[in-house]
Amino acid sequence: MERITSTTNPRVKHLVRLRDRRHRDDDGVFVVEGYRAVRRMLDAGVHPQELYIAPEWFQGSNEGALIDEARTHGAEIVEMAREPFAKCAYRDRPDGLLAVVPQWHTRLQDLQLPAVPFLLVVEAIEKPGNLGTILRSADAAGIHAVLVCDQVTDMFNPNVVRSSTGVLFSMPVVVTSSDEVQHFLRAQKIRTVATTPDATLLHTDADLTGPVAVLMGSESFGLSQRWLADADERVRIPMAGQADSLNVAMATIVTLFEAVRQRSRSSSGGQ
């Protein structure tokens, strides 16, 4: 097994360059850091090309089994000393595991949706932490797929991967244009519910059961006029204070879990 002790090693330089989207896209890979994210990656059947390990940073006793599993699936295992690993890591408190993973791209036609789909559409999300939190929340709410329209934030940004806590590997995510998503939703006869502070109807009063897609807009501008005009329903979250809206990730959580409440009651016959 190769062991890296220098912070100027070419592998270290390459890992540092992968923080930049252009280099990730050129190489068709991205970086996954931390035991939980790597564990969920392997559990989802996603296999890394390389796994960098720094035993001096290990915080538990399960790393050995994870390393063996990655090796079994063809990953090159490279050991690092403490200093070069710290240079590559993007977490404040590294735990000694960093994987290089091939990118993938899911298309709308690849989705296998149930008879009553529950979808989330996000438009032009700007901040990686928000997109990752949205993916994590969508997973918790039982969303069947997240459709990312008019992408601003790279789905393989390290902060998306980190804040999604590895959900990125199990949640179907399609990155495409608003035109394609609108056409897809109409063809599938999926109702759209747009969230906007300007709506009259409260999100708790809207029907969020049946085949439905919840629409969330960007941090700066909310949903574009094209989505607001095309939506079957517009809803708002009631705000009692001076602020007129929530952070987009928080608003997503509030809206999705109202849908979860309604859909749970609907599936149990209203009991």
N, C-alpha and C positions, 0 to 999 in steps of 0.2 A: 504494500500500500504506500502510495506517495505521501510524504509529509512535507508541508509547507511551513517554513519558519520565518521567511522574509516578507515584509509588507510590500516589497517591490517585485514579488514574483509575478510573472505574466498572468497566471490564473487570478490572482488578487486584483490586478488591474482590470481584467475582463469582467469580474464580478462587480466591481465598482462602476464600470461603464454601463452595466445593465440597469442601473438606476435611471438611466435616460431612455425615454420611450423610443427614440430613433434607433438606438442600439438594440433594444429588445425586439423591435419589429424587424430590423435587418437580420437578426439571428434567429427569429421565430421562437424565442424562448422568453421565460421570465423567472423571477426568483421567488421562492417560498421559504419563509424563515419561521422557525419555532416548532417545538414538538407537536402542539395541538394541530397546527395547520398541516404539517407534514403527515401526521397520523391520519387526518381526515382525507388528505389527498390520496394516500395509499388505500384507505377504506373505500374510496370512490372508484378505485381501479385506474387511477392516473399514476403513471410511473415516471420518475425523474430520470434525466440523462446522467446527472451527476449529483452526488450527495456529499457536501462538505461537513466534516465533523470536527469539533473542538472539545475533547473530553474535559479540558480544564474548565469549560463553561457549563458542563452538564449539571442539571439540577434535580434529576430523578434517577430511577433505576431501570427504566423501561427502554432506554435508548438502544441497548444492544439488540433487542428483538426487532426494533424498527429498522436499524441499520441492516440486519440480516435479511429482512424482508425486501428492502430496497435493492440490495445486492442480488437477491434471487430473481428480481424482475429486470436485471440488466444494468442497474445504476453503477457508475464508476464511483467508488468511495475514496475520498481524498481527506486525509487528516490535516488539520491546521493547528499551529500553536495559537496561544491566546491573542497575541497582538495582531497578526494578519487577519484572524477571524473578526476581531473587533472592527478592523478597518472596513471589512465587507458588510458587516451587519448594519441593518437600519433600525433595529430595536434598541431602546435605551439600555435594556438589560437582556443581552443575548443569552440563549440557553444551549448554544453549541451545535445547532442543526440548521443547515441552509441547503436547499435543493434548487437545481436548475431544471426547469420543466418546459416541455414543448407547449407552445400556444395552440389553441384550437378555436374553431369558429363554427358556431351552430347557426343554421339557417331556419327561417320560419317553417319551411317545408319539412324540416327534420323533427319538429316538435310532435310528440305523441301525447295529445291532450285527452282527458277523460270526457265523458258525455256532458258534464256540467263544469266547464273550465272556470278557474278563478285566476285571473292574470293581473299583473302589475305592469303598467307602462310608465316609463320615466323619460322625460324630455330634457336633453341638454344639461344634465347634472354636471356641476363644475368641480366640486371638491371630492377627491378620492375617498376621504373618510366618510362622507355622506353616502357615496355609492356603496361602499362596503357595508355600512350600517343598514342601508336599505336592503341589501341582499340578505343579510342576517335576519332582519325583521320579516322579510318575505318568506324565508324558510320557516321561521317560527309560526307564521300565520297559515302555512299550508298552501302558499301560492304555487301554481303549477309551472309557471314560467315568468321570467322578467324580460320585458322587451325594452331595450335601451335605444331610444330614438335620437338621431342627430347628435352623435356622441361628441362630448367635449373631454371627459375624463377617460383615460385609457383603462379598460377593464383589468389589465394586468399590471397596473401601477402597484408597487409594494404596499402602499397604504390602503388600497382597495382589498388586497389579499389579506392584510393584517386585520383590518376592521371587520371583514366578513367572517373572521375566525375559521376560515377554511370552507365555509358554505359555498364559496365560488365553485368548488369541485363537484358539488351534488345538485345545485340549483341550475336548471336549464336557463341560459341567458342568451338572448339573440340581440346582436348589435346591428342596427339597420336604419333606414330612413323613416321619417314619419309617413311618407307616401305609402311605402310598402306595408307598414303596420296598419294604417287605416284601411287599406284595401283588404288585408288579411282579416281584420276584425269584422268587417262587413260581410266578407265571404263566409266566415264561420258563424255569422249571426250572434256575435258576442256584443252585448250592451256595453256602452262606455259611460263611466261616471267620472266627470272632471272635478277636481278640487280647486276652488278659487275663493278668495276672501269676498269677492263681489257677488257671490251667489246668495239667493234668498233661502233656499232649502237647507236645513241642517243635515249633516251627514247621518245623524241618528234617525232622521225621518225618511231618508231615501231607501229604496229597495236595493239592497246589495246582495240579494240571493240570485240563484240561477246563473247562467253563463254571463260573466261580467268581467270587465277590465277596469281597474281603478287607474286613473291618470294623474300623474304628479309632474309638476313643472320645475324649472330651474330655480336655484337659490335667488338669483337676482331679479328675474322677471316673471316667475311663475310659468303657467302654461301659455303657449303662444295662441294667438287668435285662431289659427287654423284648427287647433285641437279644441278650443272652447266652442267654436262654431259647429264643429262636427260631433260633439259629445251628445249622447242621448239625455244626459242629466248633468246639472251642475250642483255641487254641494259645497258647504263651508263648515268649518269647525268653529263653534262659538268661542269668542274671545272676550273675557271679562275685564281684562286690564287695558293698558295703553297700547300694547303691541297689537298689530292687526293680523299677524300671522305667526306660525311656528316655523322653526327650522324644518327644512324639507324632510329630513330623516324622521324627526319627531312627528310631523304631520302624517307621514306615511304609516307610522306605527299606530297612531290614533285611528286613522281611517280603516286600515286593514283589520284591526281587531274589533272594530264595530261590525265589519263584514263577517268576521269569524263568529261573533255573537249571534248575528242574524242567521247565518248559515247553519250554525249548530242547532238553533231552535227550529229551523225549517226542517232539518234532517230528522229531528226527534219528534216531529208532529206538533211542535209548539208547546211541548211539555217542559 
